[in-house]
Amino acid sequence: MAAVEPIRTTNMGESPRRMYERIGAFLFEQRLDPVPANYTFAYHLLSNPEGPLARAVANLTEGGIRLTQRDIDGLRVEPNGSRGAKEAAAPDAEASSKPTAAAAPDEKTQGLVAATHMQVEGFEVMVNAMLAETEDFGRNLAASAAAIDRTRGEEENPTLDEVAEITATMLDRVRAAEERLDSATREASELRKKLEEARDTANRDPLTHLPNRRAFEEGYAAQVATGAKLCLAVCDVDHFKSVNDRFGHAVGDGVLRAIAAALAEECAGHLVARYGGEEFAVLFTGLDLAKARATLDAARLRVQRKRYRLRNSDEPLGEVTFSAGITVANTQESFLTTFQRADELCYAAKAAGRNCIQFG
């Protein structure tokens, strides 16, 4: 096998057609199949020449060695193209260590959704480039056909007639191909929309329709990265077990939905999530502790003042309240440290008689 030059990546701030050409050249040089997964791999490689993926590929291809499909599968590009499961550039680095536990089922689902989303993106890049090519080819054919018609004149010319017929047939085929490509692009866009809906569903609590624990932790990380002023609150429904024991889980679910609605409305503009069971979490952005506490207390009072009744018998359910702890989020500490501090303050509120907020 003849050796090839080491891979050299180039920034891809170019037209879709130029990007398609570079991707095609890369796959041809490496003798890789032109399938969506490989298009996607090449897209992320070529669009980020200084990234970890590019460094890993540079190590693998040093000395003119071609990439293999096994190499690409081993690198396992993430949705942002930033790294793979195996870091060829640093075999003794952290990435080579074995995971200590298998990924949770929901994490696997998230990974599948993200990977499929990336495949769709690569497919759309490929289809759009192909569509641009067929449109140009179609325009050229149409121009050629018009020129042939002009030269034929009134006299019959068998050769020109045959060329005109072939050109017309090719034009029909190009138009049919454009229609198929356009349909494929629409289908890919629809699939992307469905994938985004699936990802949103995976990050949402099905009972209250609030963001779930994963979404809250991701939102916290995103806000920390902006350097915004943050306060984190943990809220826990008081005597919730007795509600379930006395009236059943259906009534308990209704209580959770009512509290979720009160928190979401009173804390509008901030991240409210059902963290688990009867526990809710709120991330206040851009508020100091006093203002965040006042906002949360408004939600507490709203829940306390509402008179809950059983739907079937109209029997009073009794007072429903929640206790909460709220703290300033220090961006220099981990999420777990901040959350545990707010959680301990919530327990302190329960110890202080419930239906109150402790802060610190």
C-alpha positions as CSV (number, residue, x, y, z in Angstrom):
1,M,0.0,0.0,0.0
2,A,1.4,3.4,-1.0
3,A,2.0,5.8,1.9
4,V,0.1,9.1,2.0
5,E,1.0,12.4,3.4
6,P,0.1,13.0,7.1
7,I,-3.3,14.6,7.5
8,R,-3.4,18.3,7.4
9,T,-6.6,20.0,8.6
10,T,-7.9,23.4,7.4
11,N,-10.3,25.8,9.0
12,M,-13.7,25.3,7.4
13,G,-15.1,28.8,7.3
14,E,-16.0,28.3,3.6
15,S,-19.0,27.7,1.4
16,P,-20.9,24.5,1.8
17,R,-19.7,23.3,-1.6
18,R,-16.0,23.9,-0.7
19,M,-16.6,22.1,2.6
20,Y,-18.1,19.2,0.7
21,E,-15.2,19.1,-1.7
22,R,-12.7,18.9,1.2
23,I,-14.6,16.3,3.0
24,G,-14.9,14.2,-0.2
25,A,-11.1,14.6,-0.8
26,F,-10.3,13.5,2.7
27,L,-12.5,10.4,2.5
28,F,-11.1,9.5,-0.9
29,E,-7.5,9.9,0.3
30,Q,-8.1,7.8,3.3
31,R,-10.1,5.2,1.3
32,L,-13.1,5.5,3.6
33,D,-16.7,4.8,2.6
34,P,-18.8,7.9,1.9
35,V,-21.4,7.2,4.6
36,P,-23.0,9.8,6.9
37,A,-20.9,8.8,9.9
38,N,-17.6,9.3,8.0
39,Y,-18.8,12.6,6.5
40,T,-19.6,13.7,10.1
41,F,-16.2,12.6,11.4
42,A,-14.4,14.4,8.5
43,Y,-16.5,17.6,9.1
44,H,-15.6,17.8,12.7
45,L,-12.0,17.0,12.0
46,L,-11.6,19.6,9.2
47,S,-13.6,22.3,10.9
48,N,-11.4,22.3,14.1
49,P,-7.8,21.9,13.1
50,E,-6.5,22.6,16.6
51,G,-8.9,20.4,18.5
52,P,-8.2,17.1,20.3
53,L,-9.7,15.1,17.4
54,A,-7.3,16.7,15.0
55,R,-4.3,16.0,17.3
56,A,-5.4,12.4,17.7
57,V,-5.7,11.9,13.9
58,A,-2.3,13.6,13.3
59,N,-0.7,11.0,15.6
60,L,-2.4,8.2,13.9
61,T,-1.5,9.3,10.4
62,E,2.1,10.4,11.2
63,G,4.5,8.9,8.6
64,G,1.9,8.7,5.9
65,I,-0.3,6.0,7.4
66,R,-4.0,6.0,6.3
67,L,-6.8,6.0,8.8
68,T,-8.9,2.8,9.0
69,Q,-12.6,2.5,9.8
70,R,-11.6,0.9,13.1
71,D,-9.5,4.0,13.9
72,I,-12.6,6.2,13.3
73,D,-14.9,3.9,15.3
74,G,-12.3,3.9,18.1
75,L,-12.1,7.7,18.3
76,R,-15.9,7.8,18.6
77,V,-16.6,11.5,17.9
78,E,-18.8,13.3,20.4
79,P,-21.6,15.6,19.1
80,N,-19.3,18.7,19.3
81,G,-16.4,16.7,17.7
82,S,-14.1,17.6,20.6
83,R,-12.8,14.2,21.7
84,G,-13.1,10.4,21.3
85,A,-13.3,7.5,23.6
86,K,-9.6,6.7,22.8
87,E,-7.1,9.5,22.8
88,A,-4.5,8.4,20.3
89,A,-2.6,11.6,21.0
90,A,-2.1,10.6,24.6
91,P,-2.4,6.9,25.2
92,D,-1.4,7.2,28.9
93,A,-3.8,10.0,29.6
94,E,-7.0,10.0,31.6
95,A,-9.1,8.9,28.6
96,S,-7.4,5.5,28.5
97,S,-8.6,4.5,32.0
98,K,-11.5,2.1,32.3
99,P,-14.8,3.5,33.5
100,T,-15.8,2.4,36.9
101,A,-19.4,1.9,36.2
102,A,-21.7,1.5,33.2
103,A,-23.6,4.5,32.0
104,A,-27.2,4.8,33.3
105,P,-29.9,3.9,30.8
106,D,-31.0,7.6,30.5
107,E,-27.4,8.6,29.9
108,K,-27.2,6.0,27.1
109,T,-30.4,7.4,25.6
110,Q,-29.0,10.9,25.7
111,G,-25.9,9.7,24.0
112,L,-27.8,7.9,21.3
113,V,-30.0,11.0,20.7
114,A,-26.9,13.2,20.5
115,A,-25.0,10.9,18.2
116,T,-28.1,10.6,15.9
117,H,-28.4,14.4,15.9
118,M,-24.8,14.6,14.8
119,Q,-25.4,12.1,12.0
120,V,-28.3,14.2,10.8
121,E,-26.1,17.3,10.7
122,G,-23.5,15.5,8.6
123,F,-26.2,14.1,6.3
124,E,-27.6,17.6,5.8
125,V,-24.2,19.0,4.9
126,M,-23.7,16.3,2.4
127,V,-27.2,16.6,0.8
128,N,-27.0,20.4,0.6
129,A,-23.7,20.2,-1.2
130,M,-25.0,17.6,-3.6
131,L,-28.1,19.7,-4.2
132,A,-25.9,22.7,-5.1
133,E,-23.9,20.6,-7.5
134,T,-27.0,19.2,-9.3
135,E,-28.5,22.7,-9.6
136,D,-25.4,24.0,-11.3
137,F,-25.2,20.9,-13.5
138,G,-28.9,21.3,-14.4
139,R,-28.4,25.0,-15.4
140,N,-25.4,24.1,-17.6
141,L,-27.4,21.4,-19.3
142,A,-30.3,23.7,-19.9
143,A,-28.0,26.3,-21.4
144,S,-26.4,23.6,-23.7
145,A,-29.8,22.5,-24.8
146,A,-30.9,26.0,-25.7
147,A,-27.6,26.6,-27.6
148,I,-28.2,23.3,-29.6
149,D,-31.7,24.4,-30.5
150,R,-30.4,27.7,-31.8
151,T,-27.8,26.0,-34.1
152,R,-30.3,23.5,-35.5
153,G,-32.1,26.1,-37.6
154,E,-34.7,25.0,-40.0
155,E,-32.7,22.1,-41.5
156,E,-32.8,18.7,-39.9
157,N,-29.5,17.5,-38.4
158,P,-29.6,13.9,-37.1
159,T,-26.5,14.4,-34.9
160,L,-27.8,17.5,-33.2
161,D,-31.2,15.9,-32.8
162,E,-29.7,13.0,-31.0
163,V,-27.6,15.2,-28.8
164,A,-30.7,17.4,-28.0
165,E,-32.6,14.2,-27.1
166,I,-29.9,12.9,-24.8
167,T,-29.5,16.4,-23.1
168,A,-33.3,16.5,-22.5
169,T,-33.2,13.1,-20.9
170,M,-30.3,14.1,-18.7
171,L,-32.2,17.3,-17.7
172,D,-35.2,15.1,-16.7
173,R,-32.9,12.9,-14.6
174,V,-31.2,15.9,-12.9
175,R,-34.6,17.4,-12.0
176,A,-35.7,14.1,-10.6
177,A,-32.5,13.9,-8.5
178,E,-33.0,17.5,-7.3
179,E,-36.6,16.6,-6.2
180,R,-35.3,13.5,-4.3
181,L,-32.5,15.5,-2.7
182,D,-34.9,18.2,-1.7
183,S,-37.2,15.6,-0.1
184,A,-34.3,14.0,1.7
185,T,-33.3,17.4,3.1
186,R,-36.8,18.0,4.4
187,E,-36.9,14.6,6.0
188,A,-33.6,15.2,7.7
189,S,-34.8,18.6,9.0
190,E,-37.9,16.9,10.3
191,L,-35.8,14.2,12.0
192,R,-33.7,16.8,13.6
193,K,-36.8,18.5,15.0
194,K,-38.0,15.2,16.4
195,L,-34.6,14.5,17.9
196,E,-34.7,17.9,19.6
197,E,-38.1,17.1,21.0
198,A,-36.8,13.8,22.3
199,R,-33.9,15.5,24.0
200,D,-36.3,17.9,25.6
201,T,-38.4,15.0,26.8
202,A,-35.4,13.3,28.3
203,N,-34.7,16.5,30.3
204,R,-38.2,17.0,31.6
205,D,-40.1,15.5,34.5
206,P,-43.2,13.8,33.1
207,L,-45.4,14.5,36.1
208,T,-44.9,18.3,36.7
209,H,-43.4,19.1,33.2
210,L,-40.6,21.0,35.0
211,P,-37.0,20.4,34.0
212,N,-35.6,17.3,35.8
213,R,-32.4,16.8,37.8
214,R,-30.2,16.4,34.8
215,A,-31.5,19.5,33.2
216,F,-31.0,21.5,36.4
217,E,-27.4,20.4,36.8
218,E,-26.7,21.2,33.2
219,G,-28.3,24.6,33.6
220,Y,-26.3,25.3,36.7
221,A,-23.0,24.5,34.9
222,A,-24.0,26.7,32.0
223,Q,-24.8,29.6,34.3
224,V,-21.6,29.2,36.3
225,A,-19.7,29.5,33.0
226,T,-21.2,32.9,32.4
227,G,-20.0,34.2,35.7
228,A,-23.5,35.4,36.7
229,K,-24.6,36.0,40.2
230,L,-26.3,32.8,41.4
231,C,-28.4,31.6,44.4
232,L,-29.5,28.0,44.7
233,A,-32.5,26.8,46.7
234,V,-33.7,23.4,47.7
235,C,-37.4,23.0,48.6
236,D,-39.1,20.0,50.2
237,V,-42.8,19.4,50.7
238,D,-43.7,19.1,54.4
239,H,-45.4,15.9,55.6
240,F,-45.7,14.6,52.0
241,K,-45.6,11.0,53.1
242,S,-48.7,11.5,55.2
243,V,-50.6,12.9,52.2
244,N,-49.8,9.8,50.2
245,D,-50.7,7.5,53.1
246,R,-54.0,9.2,53.8
247,F,-55.3,10.1,50.3
248,G,-53.2,8.0,47.9
249,H,-50.5,8.7,45.3
250,A,-52.9,10.3,42.8
251,V,-53.7,13.1,45.3
252,G,-50.0,13.3,46.2
253,D,-49.2,13.8,42.5
254,G,-51.8,16.6,42.3
255,V,-50.1,18.3,45.3
256,L,-46.7,18.1,43.5
257,R,-48.1,19.6,40.3
258,A,-49.7,22.4,42.3
259,I,-46.5,23.3,44.1
260,A,-44.5,23.0,40.8
261,A,-46.9,25.5,39.2
262,A,-46.6,27.9,42.1
263,L,-42.8,27.8,42.0
264,A,-42.6,28.1,38.2
265,E,-45.0,31.2,38.2
266,E,-43.5,33.0,41.2
267,C,-39.9,32.3,40.2
268,A,-40.5,33.0,36.5
269,G,-37.3,33.8,34.6
270,H,-35.3,31.4,36.8
271,L,-34.6,27.7,36.5
272,V,-37.1,25.6,38.5
273,A,-36.8,21.8,38.5
274,R,-38.2,18.8,40.2
275,Y,-35.1,17.4,41.6
276,G,-36.6,14.1,42.8
277,G,-39.5,12.8,44.8
278,E,-41.1,15.7,46.7
279,E,-37.9,17.8,46.3
280,F,-37.7,20.9,44.1
281,A,-34.6,23.0,43.2
282,V,-34.5,26.6,42.0
283,L,-31.5,28.4,40.5
284,F,-31.8,32.2,40.8
285,T,-29.7,34.1,38.2
286,G,-28.8,37.7,38.6
287,L,-30.3,38.1,42.1
288,D,-28.6,38.6,45.4
289,L,-29.5,36.4,48.4
290,A,-32.1,38.8,49.8
291,K,-34.0,39.2,46.6
292,A,-33.9,35.5,45.8
293,R,-35.1,34.6,49.2
294,A,-38.0,37.1,48.9
295,T,-39.0,35.6,45.6
296,L,-39.0,32.1,47.0
297,D,-40.9,33.2,50.0
298,A,-43.7,34.6,47.8
299,A,-44.0,31.1,46.3
300,R,-44.1,29.6,49.8
301,L,-46.9,31.9,50.9
302,R,-48.8,31.2,47.8
303,V,-48.7,27.4,48.4
304,Q,-49.6,27.9,52.1
305,R,-52.6,30.1,51.4
306,K,-54.2,27.8,48.8
307,R,-57.1,25.6,50.1
308,Y,-56.6,22.2,48.7
309,R,-59.7,19.9,48.3
310,L,-60.2,16.3,47.1
311,R,-61.7,16.4,43.6
312,N,-64.2,13.6,44.1
313,S,-65.7,14.5,47.5
314,D,-64.7,18.1,47.9
315,E,-63.2,17.1,51.3
316,P,-60.6,19.6,52.6
317,L,-57.1,18.2,52.1
318,G,-55.6,20.5,54.8
319,E,-52.8,22.9,54.6
320,V,-49.9,22.1,52.3
321,T,-46.6,23.8,52.8
322,F,-42.9,23.4,51.9
323,S,-39.7,24.1,53.7
324,A,-36.6,25.5,51.9
325,G,-33.0,26.4,52.2
326,I,-31.2,28.9,50.0
327,T,-27.6,29.8,49.6
328,V,-25.3,31.9,47.4
329,A,-23.6,29.7,44.8
330,N,-19.8,30.2,44.9
331,T,-18.5,29.6,41.4
332,Q,-15.2,28.4,42.8
333,E,-16.8,25.3,44.5
334,S,-18.5,22.3,43.0
335,F,-22.2,22.0,42.3
336,L,-22.4,19.2,44.9
337,T,-20.9,21.4,47.6
338,T,-23.4,24.2,46.9
339,F,-26.3,21.9,46.7
340,Q,-25.5,20.1,49.9
341,R,-25.3,23.4,51.7
342,A,-28.7,24.4,50.5
343,D,-30.0,21.0,51.3
344,E,-28.7,21.2,54.9
345,L,-30.4,24.6,55.2
346,C,-33.7,23.0,54.0
347,Y,-33.4,20.4,56.8
348,A,-32.7,23.2,59.3
349,A,-36.0,24.8,58.1
350,K,-37.8,21.6,58.8
351,A,-36.2,21.4,62.3
352,A,-37.2,25.0,62.9
353,G,-40.9,24.1,62.5
354,R,-41.4,23.7,58.7
355,N,-43.1,26.1,56.3
356,C,-40.1,28.5,56.5
357,I,-36.9,29.3,54.6
358,Q,-33.4,29.2,56.1
359,F,-30.6,31.0,54.3
360,G,-26.9,31.3,54.5
